[in-house]
């Protein structure tokens, strides 16, 4: 059975700061998402870096208004 649900308008990608995380962001951009705000990075107690990046589908970014 295939998933025919529409794509989510907003996603927040998280992961370790590595090539796999960068590839997930790149894949999402290729799939029609655009970056939404700056990336975040946090370093845990063990010194490992964790990243996050919000993304939205391009058609939703074009219609967003704070008012």
C-alpha positions in Angstrom: 0.0 0.0 0.0 1.4 3.4 -1.0 1.2 6.5 1.1 -1.0 9.1 -0.7 -1.2 11.6 2.1 -0.3 15.2 1.1 3.1 16.4 2.2 3.2 18.4 5.5 3.3 22.1 5.0 5.9 22.5 7.9 8.6 20.3 9.2 11.3 20.7 11.8 14.3 18.6 10.9 16.7 17.6 13.7 19.8 15.5 14.0 23.4 15.2 14.7 25.6 17.7 12.9 26.8 15.4 10.2 26.6 14.7 6.5 23.4 12.7 6.9 21.6 15.7 8.5 22.9 18.0 5.7 21.6 15.5 3.1 18.2 15.4 4.7 17.9 19.2 4.4 19.2 19.1 0.8 16.7 16.4 -0.1 13.8 18.4 1.4 14.9 21.5 -0.6 14.9 19.4 -3.7 11.4 18.2 -2.8 10.0 21.7 -2.9 10.6 22.9 0.7 12.3 26.2 1.5 14.2 27.1 4.7 12.1 28.9 7.3 14.3 30.9 9.7 17.9 30.3 10.8 19.2 26.9 11.7 19.9 26.1 15.4 22.8 24.2 17.0 23.1 22.9 20.5 26.1 21.2 22.0 25.3 18.5 24.6 27.3 17.7 27.8 29.4 15.2 25.8 30.4 17.8 23.2 28.2 16.4 20.4 26.5 19.0 18.2 22.8 18.7 17.4 21.1 20.8 14.6 17.6 21.8 13.8 16.2 23.5 10.7 12.6 24.5 10.1 11.3 24.1 6.5 8.0 24.9 4.8 6.6 24.1 1.4 7.3 27.0 -1.0 3.6 27.7 -1.6 3.0 28.2 2.1 6.0 30.4 2.6 4.8 32.7 -0.2 1.4 33.3 1.5 2.5 33.7 5.1 1.8 36.9 6.9 2.3 37.8 10.6 -0.8 40.0 10.6 
